[in-house]
Structure formats: structure tokens, C-alpha cells
């Protein structure tokens, strides 16, 4: 009763001339030790549509939850809340399960998700719209895993996915997007894979822009970006690369399991793609005959093949030798920075504004305006 009272403090009623009408105002539910609502699980039961759940800083062990609201915002108060699975899961799926609604999650860390099916997620997103901002997904069998409802939307900004666990017999993906309508990720860092992929999307439309998708030196991810069902894909301004320990020479895979969507289009512009070691990489590989593939002003670094084995419209791309990119600073080493600055970029595809880079990734996560966006040099990083 006390918890319901605490959750209702911001709610009010008004009486009109023709009788009483109750108006439910959005409330902020504060969660944490010493608060009327002590656990996230309790907040998930008490919150109503339109509320905000504010989680106090600290670690929450085994505090798993299913969110059934139709509209909800969840924020971790600075410096952030850490949700540790600690052997628990909601519905045998994830630390948090979002059922069907419009949800926003900000500044929350998800750690250690494990389930019997070997796909335990930090977040399992079933249906609706989910926006994830400034969150961290560490040591989960899957960071975020979606269902396959074709009307769902997933947007991720300024977040980190890392440290896939070495689960015997498992293929952990840091991020796995199912057959939903639209997926977008920007300003995010994905690294530390183990046999699975860093990013996998089966969405009808995928926009992947201004991210650092780069396996760690000791990582062993398969594909860095896997787009197994094809679809309408935009890759803009990303730094994408594999480690020397990869299980697969392909960096970006498109349509490896066949085309299921009516429109299959892959547009890649101003990306920097890296290969480590002496085994040549296949920077972009497509399995879909007749797909519309357009590349503009990309830079490849290291041994490998790019457009020579990729049917499509290719202009302004540039290949550089190994060890010309400083992974610590995310900058080209001299004199190759001057070479890229002098390289005449091809004009963007007419009418396709997303192929003109407006921002760039900055460590640790996030983006800033790209200084040269008016006449951007090749690659994801301005020289």
C-alpha cells in the first residue's frame, strides 16, 4: 500500500460540472535502497503508462523485471545503475523484458545475462518501440535481442556493447536485431566478440551510422556486421574492423541467408574498414543477386578485397596499406592523412542525404559534428 501511495503522489483528480473525472498525471517513481520502492521489479509492477522510473546509482543483483506498460521512460540516475543478472532472468529470457509499448531506457548497465538457451539478453525487446540511450551491455550472451514483429522499431544511441562470454557451444552476439521494421544505431561502440557477430540485423530497414564497431586485439568475432536477410541498409561514417583472431575473413556480410524483404539495397559511404593480420579480409560480401549496392568514399586499411568482388556502383573509395590507422586516437598516421585529405571525394548519390556524413564517432561513446561535412574526405575520420 505504501508503495502504491508513493507511486501516486504526482497523480491528481479534477471535478467538472457534469461530474467527477479522474485525470492520471505522469509520476516519477524513484527506485533504490532507502526509497519507498526498493527494487526495479517492484517498480515494474507499480508503474503506469506515461510514468518515469528513476533508478538510484548502485548495483542491483538479480533484480530482473518484465515491463508491461504501453509508454514508459526508465533512467539511471548519475553515475548510473548497474543491473547484474547474478543467475536470475525474467521469463528465462533476459534481465529486462519489454512486452509491447513505447519505451526509453537511459544510463543503465546490464551485466552477466545467462539462460539455458544460451541467448540470455540484457534487454529482450518483444514489440513496439524501444529507444536505448547511453547504456552499457557487458558480458551478456546477447546484449539486446528483439523478437520478429514487423511493426517494431529499435533506436540505439551512444551506447556500448562488449565482452561476449566464452560460453561452450554458444555463439554470443553483442546485438541481435530480428525481423522488425526499422533499426538505427549511432554513436555506439561494439567490441570484444567471441565467435558470434558484433552486430546482427534482420530488420527491413537498418541505418548504422557513426559507430566504432571494432573487435579488440584479443577478440574473435565472426562478422563485425551481419545483415543475413538483406533489406534496405545504410552504412555511413562507421569505423569497422576485425582482429587477427577472427573466425571469418568477412567484415560486413549482406544477405548470407537469402533475401526475404522486397527491397534489397546496401548503401555504404564514408566508412573506414580495417583488417588486422596477414590473412586478407573480405571487407563487404553480398550473396543477393540483383541487390542495389552503392559505395562512396570509403577507406579500407590492410590486406583485403572490397569492390573488386562486389557488383555495384562504386566511386571515390580508397585503399591504404596496413598500420596506417592509429587505433588509440582513431586517426590516420602521417603521411596518409595528407593523402586522404588530397583525395577527391566522389559526390554523394543524388537525392540520398544519408550518404553525406554530418557527424563522426568520438571516444568513449558519442558523436560530434564533422568539420568537413560540406565536402567530406573519404572515410569515417576527417584527416
Secondary structure, 3 states (H helix, E strand, C coil): CHHHHHHCCCCEEEEECCEEEEECCCCEEEECCCCCECCHHHHHHHCCCCCEEEECCEEEECCCEEECCCEEEEEECCCCEEEECCCCCECCCEEEEECCEEEEEECEEEECCCCCCCCCEEEEECCEEEEEECCEEECCCEEEEECCCCCCEEEEECCEEECCCCCCCCCCEEEEECCCCEEEEECCEEECCECCCCEEECCCEEEEECCEEECCCCCECCCCEEECCCCEEEEECCEEECCCCCCCCEEEEECCCCCCCCCCEEEEECCEEECCCCCCEEEEEECCCCCEEEEECCEEECCEECHHHCCCEEECCEEECCCCEECCCCEECCCHHHHHHHCCCCCCCCCCHHHCCCEEECCCCCEEECCCHHHCCCCCCCC
